[in-house]
Amino acid sequence: MSIRIVEDARQIRKQIREAEAVTDEAMLACAKLKQVILVARQNPEVGVDACQKAMLRLMQAEQQALAMSTNLLRVHEELNMVSREYMGPDEEGETHITPSAIEAAEPAVAI
């Protein structure tokens, strides 16, 4: 196996993990935003319906982030297959992804 393939594989591994981390960060940020909005809505001076549309849109954004995360797991699994083809089986360098993690995600709710 050539040095170029090894270097390309190293870069791909780094970038897919970075992309997966970004989607996780997006989901965490949405969850924190939702929490802050809900706490603000508990203020007696704020109407109970305040931010309702924003919450619905935020939920949609969370669903889209989860769908993106699922699709990146599918990409990761495909890259694992390519890696096995070009580099041979390498139990140490390969990320094992359970089939249930890459099953079809439910479609996002349209608003």
Z-matrix of the N, CA and C atoms (Angstrom, degrees):
N
C 1 1.459
C 2 1.531 1 107.18
N 3 1.327 2 115.49 1 137.77
C 4 1.460 3 119.95 2 -175.34
C 5 1.528 4 111.85 3 -78.60
N 6 1.311 5 114.43 4 158.75
C 7 1.465 6 120.82 5 177.47
C 8 1.524 7 110.10 6 -63.45
N 9 1.318 8 116.33 7 -34.43
C 10 1.472 9 120.64 8 -179.84
C 11 1.528 10 110.80 9 -61.48
N 12 1.324 11 117.33 10 -42.94
C 13 1.470 12 120.55 11 179.25
C 14 1.523 13 110.04 12 -63.03
N 15 1.316 14 116.89 13 -42.61
C 16 1.470 15 120.76 14 179.91
C 17 1.526 16 110.30 15 -62.92
N 18 1.327 17 117.09 16 -44.76
C 19 1.469 18 120.68 17 179.47
C 20 1.528 19 111.55 18 -65.37
N 21 1.335 20 116.73 19 -42.93
C 22 1.469 21 120.13 20 177.54
C 23 1.525 22 110.44 21 -60.54
N 24 1.327 23 116.30 22 -43.31
C 25 1.467 24 120.71 23 179.71
C 26 1.523 25 110.63 24 -62.08
N 27 1.318 26 116.70 25 -40.58
C 28 1.466 27 120.83 26 179.45
C 29 1.535 28 110.37 27 -62.90
N 30 1.332 29 116.60 28 -43.53
C 31 1.466 30 120.75 29 179.12
C 32 1.529 31 111.49 30 -65.79
N 33 1.328 32 116.41 31 -42.68
C 34 1.470 33 120.31 32 178.84
C 35 1.522 34 109.98 33 -61.87
N 36 1.329 35 116.62 34 -45.11
C 37 1.471 36 120.68 35 179.72
C 38 1.527 37 110.48 36 -58.67
N 39 1.324 38 116.14 37 -44.19
C 40 1.467 39 120.53 38 -179.92
C 41 1.524 40 110.78 39 -63.08
N 42 1.324 41 117.44 40 -45.40
C 43 1.460 42 120.95 41 -175.25
C 44 1.527 43 112.73 42 -71.41
N 45 1.329 44 118.63 43 -37.24
C 46 1.471 45 119.44 44 179.78
C 47 1.521 46 109.25 45 -67.31
N 48 1.312 47 116.85 46 -39.38
C 49 1.468 48 119.34 47 178.30
C 50 1.522 49 111.11 48 -66.33
N 51 1.326 50 116.48 49 -36.32
C 52 1.463 51 120.04 50 176.89
C 53 1.529 52 110.50 51 -65.52
N 54 1.321 53 116.81 52 -43.46
C 55 1.467 54 120.61 53 178.98
C 56 1.528 55 110.62 54 -62.54
N 57 1.327 56 117.23 55 -41.48
C 58 1.463 57 120.59 56 178.05
C 59 1.528 58 110.78 57 -63.85
N 60 1.314 59 116.85 58 -39.69
C 61 1.467 60 120.51 59 179.47
C 62 1.522 61 111.22 60 -65.55
N 63 1.325 62 117.01 61 -36.97
C 64 1.464 63 120.56 62 179.35
C 65 1.526 64 110.36 63 -63.78
N 66 1.326 65 117.75 64 -40.97
C 67 1.471 66 118.72 65 178.89
C 68 1.525 67 110.70 66 -66.89
N 69 1.323 68 116.65 67 -36.68
C 70 1.469 69 119.40 68 176.20
C 71 1.523 70 110.54 69 -63.11
N 72 1.324 71 116.59 70 -42.63
C 73 1.466 72 120.69 71 178.26
C 74 1.525 73 110.95 72 -62.89
N 75 1.326 74 117.19 73 -39.28
C 76 1.469 75 120.40 74 178.33
C 77 1.525 76 110.36 75 -63.07
N 78 1.336 77 117.05 76 -42.19
C 79 1.464 78 119.72 77 179.30
C 80 1.526 79 111.12 78 -66.44
N 81 1.332 80 116.79 79 -38.55
C 82 1.467 81 119.85 80 176.73
C 83 1.525 82 111.20 81 -64.23
N 84 1.321 83 116.58 82 -42.38
C 85 1.465 84 120.25 83 179.62
C 86 1.522 85 110.68 84 -63.10
N 87 1.326 86 117.48 85 -40.59
C 88 1.469 87 120.62 86 177.87
C 89 1.523 88 110.75 87 -63.93
N 90 1.323 89 116.54 88 -42.07
C 91 1.464 90 120.33 89 179.82
C 92 1.530 91 110.92 90 -63.54
N 93 1.325 92 116.74 91 -41.14
C 94 1.464 93 120.26 92 178.37
C 95 1.523 94 111.04 93 -66.09
N 96 1.335 95 116.31 94 -41.19
C 97 1.458 96 120.26 95 178.03
C 98 1.522 97 110.48 96 -62.41
N 99 1.320 98 116.96 97 -43.28
C 100 1.463 99 120.49 98 178.86
C 101 1.524 100 110.49 99 -60.22
N 102 1.315 101 116.68 100 -42.71
C 103 1.463 102 120.69 101 179.80
C 104 1.525 103 110.99 102 -62.17
N 105 1.324 104 117.29 103 -44.17
C 106 1.463 105 121.27 104 -179.59
C 107 1.528 106 110.36 105 -64.23
N 108 1.326 107 117.05 106 -41.46
C 109 1.470 108 120.55 107 178.90
C 110 1.525 109 110.27 108 -63.21
N 111 1.326 110 116.61 109 -44.75
C 112 1.468 111 119.95 110 -179.10
C 113 1.523 112 111.70 111 -64.02
N 114 1.316 113 117.24 112 -39.56
C 115 1.465 114 120.34 113 177.16
C 116 1.524 115 109.65 114 -63.93
N 117 1.334 116 117.29 115 -42.66
C 118 1.467 117 121.00 116 179.74
C 119 1.526 118 110.95 117 -63.44
N 120 1.318 119 117.34 118 -35.06
C 121 1.467 120 120.50 119 179.86
C 122 1.522 121 112.25 120 -69.57
N 123 1.305 122 118.39 121 -18.27
C 124 1.458 123 121.38 122 179.10
C 125 1.521 124 112.49 123 -78.68
N 126 1.299 125 116.65 124 -8.51
C 127 1.464 126 121.58 125 176.30
C 128 1.528 127 107.96 126 -64.65
N 129 1.343 128 118.39 127 126.84
C 130 1.466 129 121.15 128 -178.42
C 131 1.532 130 113.51 129 -60.37
N 132 1.321 131 117.31 130 -20.74
C 133 1.459 132 120.58 131 -179.80
C 134 1.531 133 112.67 132 -83.18
N 135 1.307 134 116.38 133 -4.76
C 136 1.467 135 121.27 134 -177.57
C 137 1.522 136 108.76 135 -110.59
N 138 1.320 137 116.57 136 136.21
C 139 1.464 138 120.85 137 179.11
C 140 1.521 139 111.56 138 -65.31
N 141 1.325 140 115.71 139 147.58
C 142 1.462 141 119.91 140 -178.05
C 143 1.529 142 112.00 141 -65.40
N 144 1.330 143 116.47 142 -20.98
C 145 1.460 144 119.60 143 -179.86
C 146 1.532 145 112.69 144 -92.50
N 147 1.329 146 116.59 145 2.30
C 148 1.463 147 120.24 146 -179.93
C 149 1.529 148 109.82 147 -60.45
N 150 1.281 149 116.07 148 136.03
C 151 1.471 150 123.27 149 176.14
C 152 1.527 151 114.05 150 67.90
N 153 1.310 152 118.28 151 14.80
C 154 1.463 153 119.17 152 -177.35
C 155 1.533 154 111.43 153 -61.09
N 156 1.335 155 116.70 154 -45.87
C 157 1.469 156 119.29 155 178.94
C 158 1.522 157 110.70 156 -64.31
N 159 1.326 158 116.04 157 -38.89
C 160 1.465 159 119.52 158 178.20
C 161 1.531 160 110.44 159 -62.89
N 162 1.325 161 116.84 160 -40.18
C 163 1.467 162 120.55 161 178.50
C 164 1.528 163 110.82 162 -63.48
N 165 1.331 164 116.59 163 -41.80
C 166 1.466 165 119.67 164 178.26
C 167 1.525 166 110.80 165 -61.75
N 168 1.316 167 116.13 166 -43.00
C 169 1.463 168 120.23 167 179.03
C 170 1.534 169 110.96 168 -67.74
N 171 1.313 170 116.48 169 -36.63
C 172 1.459 171 120.45 170 177.45
C 173 1.526 172 110.43 171 -64.25
N 174 1.321 173 116.52 172 -41.21
C 175 1.466 174 120.31 173 176.88
C 176 1.528 175 110.17 174 -60.78
N 177 1.318 176 116.41 175 -39.99
C 178 1.461 177 120.52 176 178.10
C 179 1.537 178 109.94 177 -64.14
N 180 1.320 179 116.42 178 -42.34
C 181 1.467 180 120.33 179 178.13
C 182 1.529 181 110.70 180 -62.03
N 183 1.326 182 116.92 181 -39.45
C 184 1.467 183 120.68 182 177.79
C 185 1.523 184 110.75 183 -63.51
N 186 1.330 185 116.71 184 -42.30
C 187 1.463 186 120.20 185 178.34
C 188 1.524 187 110.98 186 -63.39
N 189 1.323 188 116.55 187 -39.31
C 190 1.458 189 120.17 188 178.73
C 191 1.528 190 110.95 189 -67.36
N 192 1.322 191 117.24 190 -38.59
C 193 1.465 192 120.78 191 177.76
C 194 1.525 193 110.39 192 -64.73
N 195 1.322 194 116.86 193 -39.84
C 196 1.460 195 120.54 194 177.68
C 197 1.523 196 110.73 195 -66.26
N 198 1.328 197 116.83 196 -40.50
C 199 1.468 198 120.48 197 176.96
C 200 1.528 199 110.23 198 -63.09
N 201 1.327 200 116.57 199 -39.92
C 202 1.460 201 120.29 200 177.61
C 203 1.522 202 110.55 201 -63.33
N 204 1.313 203 116.32 202 -42.71
C 205 1.456 204 121.09 203 178.18
C 206 1.527 205 110.64 204 -60.43
N 207 1.319 206 116.62 205 -43.87
C 208 1.462 207 121.27 206 178.95
C 209 1.522 208 110.80 207 -62.83
N 210 1.328 209 116.87 208 -42.76
C 211 1.459 210 119.99 209 178.94
C 212 1.524 211 111.66 210 -65.83
N 213 1.324 212 117.38 211 -36.05
C 214 1.464 213 119.62 212 176.09
C 215 1.527 214 111.29 213 -66.15
N 216 1.330 215 117.19 214 -34.58
C 217 1.468 216 119.45 215 174.67
C 218 1.522 217 110.45 216 -63.93
N 219 1.325 218 116.61 217 -37.29
C 220 1.469 219 120.51 218 176.21
C 221 1.526 220 110.68 219 -64.78
N 222 1.330 221 115.93 220 -42.88
C 223 1.469 222 120.27 221 176.27
C 224 1.526 223 109.29 222 -59.15
N 225 1.315 224 116.48 223 -45.21
C 226 1.462 225 121.85 224 -179.53
C 227 1.530 226 110.27 225 -58.72
N 228 1.321 227 116.43 226 -44.70
C 229 1.465 228 120.40 227 179.46
C 230 1.527 229 110.90 228 -63.41
N 231 1.332 230 117.11 229 -41.78
C 232 1.470 231 120.32 230 177.28
C 233 1.530 232 110.28 231 -62.03
N 234 1.324 233 116.65 232 -41.83
C 235 1.465 234 120.17 233 178.25
C 236 1.527 235 111.30 234 -64.36
N 237 1.329 236 117.12 235 -34.67
C 238 1.467 237 120.17 236 174.82
C 239 1.520 238 110.59 237 -60.12
N 240 1.344 239 116.41 238 -42.15
C 241 1.469 240 120.27 239 179.78
C 242 1.531 241 110.86 240 -64.99
N 243 1.325 242 116.69 241 -41.64
C 244 1.467 243 120.27 242 177.59
C 245 1.526 244 109.95 243 -63.67
N 246 1.315 245 116.28 244 -41.03
C 247 1.461 246 121.16 245 178.63
C 248 1.526 247 111.08 246 -59.82
N 249 1.324 248 116.88 247 -44.65
C 250 1.469 249 120.31 248 178.73
C 251 1.526 250 110.67 249 -61.78
N 252 1.335 251 116.00 250 -37.24
C 253 1.464 252 120.32 251 -178.69
C 254 1.528 253 111.38 252 -67.36
N 255 1.326 254 117.18 253 -43.64
C 256 1.459 255 120.47 254 -174.21
C 257 1.521 256 114.56 255 -94.41
N 258 1.318 257 117.20 256 -23.69
C 259 1.461 258 119.80 257 -175.61
C 260 1.522 259 113.02 258 -117.25
N 261 1.315 260 117.16 259 -8.85
C 262 1.450 261 120.41 260 -177.37
C 263 1.517 262 110.86 261 84.71
N 264 1.326 263 117.02 262 168.49
C 265 1.466 264 119.72 263 -179.56
C 266 1.527 265 110.66 264 -66.43
N 267 1.306 266 114.82 265 129.78
C 268 1.466 267 121.29 266 178.97
C 269 1.515 268 107.13 267 -138.67
N 270 1.297 269 115.77 268 93.51
C 271 1.461 270 120.43 269 -175.81
C 272 1.524 271 112.17 270 -60.72
N 273 1.330 272 117.19 271 -30.63
C 274 1.463 273 120.01 272 -175.96
C 275 1.523 274 112.69 273 -75.14
N 276 1.334 275 117.93 274 -40.74
C 277 1.453 276 120.87 275 -174.17
C 278 1.511 277 114.73 276 -87.89
N 279 1.296 278 117.19 277 -10.69
C 280 1.461 279 120.89 278 -175.22
C 281 1.524 280 110.93 279 -93.14
N 282 1.317 281 115.58 280 140.53
C 283 1.455 282 121.06 281 176.49
C 284 1.520 283 108.29 282 -92.64
N 285 1.309 284 117.04 283 123.18
C 286 1.461 285 120.36 284 178.96
C 287 1.526 286 109.18 285 -86.62
N 288 1.322 287 115.37 286 126.50
C 289 1.462 288 121.79 287 -178.20
C 290 1.519 289 107.47 288 -118.58
N 291 1.324 290 116.17 289 124.02
C 292 1.455 291 119.62 290 -179.35
C 293 1.522 292 110.08 291 -70.08
N 294 1.329 293 117.59 292 142.92
C 295 1.467 294 120.23 293 -179.20
C 296 1.524 295 113.47 294 -56.09
N 297 1.320 296 117.81 295 -34.25
C 298 1.466 297 119.53 296 -178.97
C 299 1.523 298 111.89 297 -65.42
N 300 1.325 299 118.03 298 -23.26
C 301 1.466 300 121.06 299 -179.76
C 302 1.516 301 112.45 300 -74.00
N 303 1.333 302 116.78 301 -20.64
C 304 1.460 303 119.12 302 -177.02
C 305 1.523 304 112.69 303 -115.10
N 306 1.327 305 116.33 304 14.48
C 307 1.460 306 119.29 305 174.61
C 308 1.514 307 109.33 306 -65.27
N 309 1.300 308 115.84 307 161.89
C 310 1.467 309 121.11 308 -177.22
C 311 1.520 310 110.71 309 -55.64
N 312 1.313 311 114.62 310 128.39
C 313 1.465 312 120.39 311 176.10
C 314 1.517 313 108.51 312 -79.96
N 315 1.321 314 115.70 313 149.92
C 316 1.456 315 119.32 314 177.12
C 317 1.517 316 109.12 315 -68.62
N 318 1.326 317 117.45 316 142.12
C 319 1.463 318 119.43 317 -179.73
C 320 1.522 319 111.38 318 -64.64
N 321 1.324 320 114.75 319 148.16
C 322 1.463 321 120.56 320 178.36
C 323 1.519 322 109.92 321 -67.63
N 324 1.311 323 115.79 322 145.15
C 325 1.455 324 121.82 323 179.69
C 326 1.520 325 109.04 324 -78.12
N 327 1.314 326 116.64 325 128.23
C 328 1.468 327 120.63 326 178.50
C 329 1.520 328 109.88 327 -79.59
N 330 1.317 329 114.75 328 141.08
C 331 1.471 330 120.14 329 178.62
C 332 1.506 331 108.81 330 -111.56
